[in-house]
Amino acid sequence: MTEKVAVLGAGSWGSILANLLAENGHDVMLWSHKEEQVRQLNEEHVNPRYIKDFTYSTALKATSDMKSAVAGADVVLVVVPTKAIREVGGRLGQLLNELGQKSLIVHATKGLEQQTYKRPSEMLAEEIQAENRSGIVVLSGPSHAEDVARRDLTSVTAACNDVAGAEKVQQLFSNDYFRVYTNDDVIGAEFGAALKNIIAIGAGIINGLGYHDNAKAALITRGLTEIRRLGVAFGANPFTFIGLSGVGDLIVTATSVNSRNWRAGNQLGQGKSLKEVMDDMGMVIEGVYTTKAAYELSRQRNVSMPITEAIYQVLYEGADVKTAINGLMQREVTSEVE
């Protein structure tokens, strides 16, 4: 069954998800606030700033007019950086209200809001009136845009408090190379998606310092423990963190050169400053902001997150990366299950 879908955000992930939906036979309109990007997508079917050497489906249409994208959409997929969720969600909420429309809201954003520490679904729920949304679904899991573009086999999770919403997203996205599982643990899916970016920065640092597989495996494993601790403190199901939106997303983000967070950490490990890294990247590095939010949140909730704390010290207090790693290794020894 063909659905009308609006995709808000034409970065690497948003544009590739929009392309997948178009290839699945849906009526897709991709929104960007950048006129030149819209022109390139419509006329040349390319998005070179974000995905190089890839040609998008001619069925995919782009626009800089959010209202025309959203009007009549059965589903609205929001794929923007965490810091833009409030603004985009607010505009979306106003438009849906103006149009008298009720759509299923899906998001694929991975982060926590600064100062409030709210998850993307919480922000969207605050910005979009209940009468204008039939549900909010989280789409998350191990899925680099570059790999989905080349049709690499990919599995992700659609999480929603109402399983019917998750099942609709499952049917919308699933095809022979993109498989979607359902889950009802929105909290766990969003914490897993956000916090793995912190550990990916740490894994990049490890690599930049010249450490190898043993160090990487230890960091990822103990990092997962920290992710689970904080998520469970907010009511997440601990089993979610051994699923696709937990360990799955963590593995792909903490081991791949396609990960901005890993690349950022790698450069930090090689001695570059955070400013140099961010200037070089040219795109949002979600883990930098999530580290601050998670560190502050862990202090408020009295949750032990030593890896997160060490990365926070490197990013925000100017700590030397080698000193931070040594500090982690020289902490008082303890039980693995604590």
C-alpha positions as CSV (number, residue, x, y, z in Angstrom):
1,M,0.0,0.0,0.0
2,T,1.4,3.4,-1.0
3,E,1.7,6.0,1.8
4,K,2.4,9.7,1.5
5,V,5.5,10.4,3.5
6,A,7.2,13.7,4.4
7,V,10.8,13.5,5.4
8,L,12.1,16.6,7.2
9,G,15.9,16.8,7.0
10,A,18.0,16.1,3.9
11,G,21.4,15.2,5.5
12,S,23.0,11.8,4.8
13,W,20.6,9.7,6.9
14,G,17.4,11.7,6.1
15,S,18.0,11.7,2.3
16,I,18.9,8.0,2.2
17,L,15.8,7.0,4.2
18,A,13.7,9.1,1.9
19,N,15.3,7.4,-1.1
20,L,14.6,4.0,0.4
21,L,10.9,4.9,1.0
22,A,10.6,6.2,-2.6
23,E,12.1,2.9,-3.9
24,N,9.6,1.0,-1.7
25,G,6.9,2.7,-3.8
26,H,5.8,5.4,-1.4
27,D,5.0,9.0,-2.4
28,V,7.9,10.8,-0.7
29,M,8.6,14.5,-0.3
30,L,12.0,15.4,1.2
31,W,12.2,18.8,2.9
32,S,15.4,20.9,3.2
33,H,15.8,24.6,4.1
34,K,18.7,24.8,1.5
35,E,17.5,25.8,-1.9
36,E,20.6,24.6,-3.7
37,Q,20.3,21.2,-2.1
38,V,16.7,21.0,-3.2
39,R,17.7,21.9,-6.8
40,Q,20.4,19.3,-6.9
41,L,18.1,16.6,-5.6
42,N,15.3,17.4,-8.0
43,E,17.4,18.1,-11.1
44,E,20.6,16.1,-10.7
45,H,19.3,13.5,-8.2
46,V,22.5,13.9,-6.1
47,N,23.3,15.2,-2.6
48,P,27.1,15.5,-2.8
49,R,27.8,17.3,0.4
50,Y,26.4,14.4,2.4
51,I,26.5,11.3,0.2
52,K,29.1,11.2,-2.6
53,D,28.9,9.2,-5.8
54,F,25.2,8.2,-5.2
55,T,22.3,8.8,-7.5
56,Y,18.9,9.2,-5.9
57,S,15.7,7.7,-7.2
58,T,13.9,10.0,-9.8
59,A,10.7,9.2,-7.8
60,L,12.1,11.2,-4.9
61,K,11.0,14.8,-4.8
62,A,12.5,17.6,-2.7
63,T,11.1,21.0,-1.6
64,S,12.1,23.9,0.6
65,D,8.5,24.5,1.6
66,M,7.7,22.5,4.7
67,K,4.0,23.0,4.3
68,S,3.8,21.5,0.9
69,A,5.9,18.5,2.1
70,V,3.7,17.9,5.1
71,A,0.3,18.5,3.6
72,G,-1.6,15.2,3.3
73,A,1.3,13.1,4.7
74,D,0.2,9.9,6.4
75,V,3.7,9.7,8.0
76,V,6.2,12.5,8.9
77,L,9.8,11.3,9.4
78,V,12.0,13.8,11.2
79,V,15.7,13.4,10.7
80,V,17.5,16.5,12.0
81,P,20.2,17.1,14.6
82,T,19.1,17.0,18.2
83,K,19.6,20.7,18.6
84,A,17.1,21.4,15.7
85,I,14.4,19.1,17.0
86,R,12.6,21.9,18.9
87,E,12.6,24.3,16.0
88,V,11.6,21.8,13.4
89,G,9.1,20.0,15.7
90,G,7.5,23.4,16.6
91,R,7.1,24.3,12.9
92,L,5.7,20.9,12.2
93,G,3.3,21.1,15.0
94,Q,2.0,24.5,13.8
95,L,1.6,23.2,10.3
96,L,-0.3,20.0,11.3
97,N,-2.6,22.1,13.4
98,E,-3.2,24.6,10.6
99,L,-3.8,21.8,8.2
100,G,-6.2,20.0,10.6
101,Q,-4.0,16.9,10.0
102,K,-3.1,13.9,12.2
103,S,0.0,12.1,11.1
104,L,2.2,9.3,12.5
105,I,5.4,11.0,13.6
106,V,8.7,9.0,13.2
107,H,12.1,10.3,14.2
108,A,15.6,9.0,13.5
109,T,17.5,11.5,15.7
110,K,20.1,10.3,18.2
111,G,20.8,12.6,21.1
112,L,19.7,14.3,24.2
113,E,18.6,18.0,24.6
114,Q,21.1,20.2,26.4
115,Q,20.0,21.4,29.9
116,T,16.7,19.6,29.9
117,Y,18.2,16.2,28.9
118,K,15.0,15.3,27.1
119,R,14.9,12.6,24.5
120,P,13.7,13.5,20.9
121,S,10.3,11.8,21.3
122,E,9.7,13.9,24.5
123,M,10.6,17.1,22.6
124,L,8.3,16.2,19.7
125,A,5.5,15.3,22.1
126,E,5.8,18.8,23.6
127,E,5.9,20.6,20.3
128,I,3.1,18.7,18.4
129,Q,-0.4,18.6,19.9
130,A,-1.8,15.1,20.7
131,E,-4.7,15.7,18.3
132,N,-2.2,16.2,15.4
133,R,-0.2,13.0,15.9
134,S,-1.4,9.3,15.9
135,G,1.8,8.3,17.6
136,I,5.6,8.8,17.9
137,V,7.9,6.1,16.7
138,V,11.7,5.9,17.1
139,L,13.7,4.4,14.2
140,S,17.1,3.3,15.5
141,G,19.8,0.7,15.0
142,P,23.1,-0.1,13.4
143,S,22.7,1.7,10.1
144,H,25.2,3.9,8.4
145,A,23.7,5.9,5.6
146,E,26.5,5.0,3.3
147,D,25.9,1.3,3.7
148,V,22.2,1.6,3.2
149,A,22.9,3.6,0.1
150,R,24.8,0.6,-1.3
151,R,22.0,-1.7,-0.2
152,D,24.1,-3.5,2.5
153,L,22.0,-5.8,4.6
154,T,20.6,-3.7,7.5
155,S,18.4,-4.4,10.5
156,V,16.9,-1.7,12.7
157,T,14.3,-1.2,15.4
158,A,11.0,0.7,15.3
159,A,10.1,1.5,18.9
160,C,6.7,2.9,20.0
161,N,4.6,2.7,23.1
162,D,1.7,1.6,20.8
163,V,2.9,-1.4,18.9
164,A,0.5,-0.6,16.0
165,G,2.7,2.5,15.3
166,A,5.8,0.4,15.3
167,E,4.2,-2.2,13.0
168,K,3.2,0.5,10.5
169,V,6.8,1.8,10.3
170,Q,8.0,-1.8,10.0
171,Q,5.8,-2.3,6.9
172,L,6.7,1.1,5.5
173,F,10.5,0.6,5.5
174,S,11.1,-3.1,5.2
175,N,12.4,-4.6,2.0
176,D,14.9,-7.2,0.8
177,Y,17.9,-5.3,2.3
178,F,16.4,-3.3,5.1
179,R,14.7,-5.3,7.9
180,V,12.8,-3.6,10.7
181,Y,11.9,-5.2,14.1
182,T,9.4,-3.8,16.5
183,N,9.9,-2.9,20.2
184,D,7.7,-1.0,22.8
185,D,10.7,0.4,24.8
186,V,11.0,4.0,23.5
187,I,13.2,5.0,26.5
188,G,15.7,2.2,25.9
189,A,15.8,2.8,22.1
190,E,16.5,6.5,22.5
191,F,19.1,6.2,25.3
192,G,20.9,3.5,23.4
193,A,20.9,5.6,20.2
194,A,22.2,8.7,22.0
195,L,24.7,7.3,24.4
196,K,26.5,5.0,21.9
197,N,27.9,8.2,20.3
198,I,29.9,8.9,23.4
199,I,31.5,5.5,23.4
200,A,32.2,5.8,19.7
201,I,34.2,9.0,20.4
202,G,36.1,6.9,23.1
203,A,36.7,4.1,20.6
204,G,38.1,6.6,18.1
205,I,40.4,8.1,20.8
206,I,41.7,4.6,21.5
207,N,42.5,4.0,17.9
208,G,44.1,7.4,17.5
209,L,46.4,6.7,20.5
210,G,47.5,3.5,18.8
211,Y,45.7,0.9,20.9
212,H,44.3,-2.2,19.3
213,D,41.5,-4.8,19.5
214,N,41.8,-5.7,23.1
215,A,41.3,-2.1,24.2
216,K,38.5,-1.6,21.7
217,A,36.6,-4.6,22.9
218,A,37.0,-3.5,26.6
219,L,35.8,0.0,25.9
220,I,32.7,-1.1,23.9
221,T,31.8,-3.7,26.5
222,R,32.2,-1.4,29.5
223,G,30.6,1.4,27.6
224,L,27.5,-0.7,27.1
225,T,27.4,-1.2,30.8
226,E,27.2,2.6,31.3
227,I,24.5,3.0,28.6
228,R,22.4,0.3,30.3
229,R,22.9,1.8,33.8
230,L,21.6,5.3,32.8
231,G,18.8,3.9,30.6
232,V,17.5,1.6,33.3
233,A,17.6,4.5,35.8
234,F,15.0,6.2,33.6
235,G,12.8,3.1,33.3
236,A,14.2,1.4,30.2
237,N,14.0,-2.4,29.7
238,P,17.6,-3.7,30.3
239,F,17.1,-6.3,27.5
240,T,16.7,-3.5,24.9
241,F,20.4,-2.7,25.3
242,I,21.4,-6.2,24.0
243,G,19.3,-5.6,20.9
244,L,19.7,-3.6,17.7
245,S,19.2,-0.2,19.2
246,G,21.7,-1.0,21.9
247,V,24.7,-3.2,21.3
248,G,24.0,-3.3,17.6
249,D,24.1,0.4,17.1
250,L,27.1,0.7,19.5
251,I,29.2,-1.9,17.5
252,V,28.7,-0.2,14.2
253,T,29.2,3.3,15.5
254,A,32.3,2.5,17.6
255,T,34.1,0.5,14.9
256,S,33.5,2.2,11.6
257,V,35.3,5.0,9.8
258,N,31.8,6.0,8.5
259,S,31.0,7.2,12.0
260,R,31.5,10.9,12.6
261,N,31.8,10.3,16.3
262,W,34.5,7.6,15.8
263,R,36.4,9.9,13.3
264,A,36.2,12.8,15.8
265,G,37.6,10.6,18.6
266,N,40.4,9.3,16.3
267,Q,41.5,12.8,15.5
268,L,41.4,13.7,19.2
269,G,43.6,10.7,19.9
270,Q,46.1,11.9,17.3
271,G,46.4,15.2,19.1
272,K,44.0,17.6,17.5
273,S,42.0,20.0,19.5
274,L,38.2,19.7,19.7
275,K,37.8,23.0,17.7
276,E,40.1,21.6,15.0
277,V,38.1,18.4,14.9
278,M,34.7,20.1,14.6
279,D,35.9,22.5,12.0
280,D,37.4,19.6,10.0
281,M,34.2,17.5,10.2
282,G,31.8,20.2,8.9
283,M,28.8,18.3,10.1
284,V,27.2,17.8,13.6
285,I,29.0,15.5,15.9
286,E,26.2,14.4,18.1
287,G,28.4,12.6,20.7
288,V,30.1,15.8,21.7
289,Y,26.9,17.3,22.9
290,T,25.5,14.1,24.2
291,T,28.6,13.6,26.4
292,K,27.9,16.8,28.3
293,A,24.2,16.0,28.7
294,A,24.9,12.4,29.8
295,Y,27.7,13.4,32.2
296,E,25.4,16.0,33.9
297,L,22.5,13.6,34.0
298,S,24.6,10.8,35.5
299,R,25.7,13.2,38.3
300,Q,22.1,14.1,39.0
301,R,21.0,10.5,39.1
302,N,24.1,9.2,40.9
303,V,24.8,6.7,38.1
304,S,28.4,5.6,37.7
305,M,29.7,6.3,34.2
306,P,33.5,6.6,34.4
307,I,34.1,6.3,30.6
308,T,31.6,9.1,29.9
309,E,33.2,11.2,32.7
310,A,36.7,10.7,31.2
311,I,35.5,11.7,27.7
312,Y,33.7,14.7,29.2
313,Q,37.0,15.8,30.8
314,V,38.8,15.5,27.4
315,L,36.1,17.4,25.6
316,Y,35.1,20.1,28.1
317,E,37.9,20.4,30.6
318,G,40.9,20.1,28.3
319,A,42.2,16.9,29.9
320,D,45.0,15.0,28.1
321,V,43.7,12.0,26.3
322,K,46.5,9.7,27.5
323,T,46.0,10.8,31.1
324,A,42.3,10.2,30.8
325,I,42.8,6.6,29.6
326,N,45.4,5.9,32.3
327,G,42.9,7.2,34.9
328,L,40.3,4.7,33.7
329,M,42.8,1.8,33.9
330,Q,44.1,2.8,37.4
331,R,40.7,3.1,39.1
332,E,40.0,0.8,42.0
333,V,39.3,-2.7,40.8
334,T,35.8,-4.0,41.2
335,S,33.3,-6.6,40.1
336,E,32.2,-6.8,36.5
337,V,28.5,-7.0,37.5
338,E,28.5,-3.8,39.4
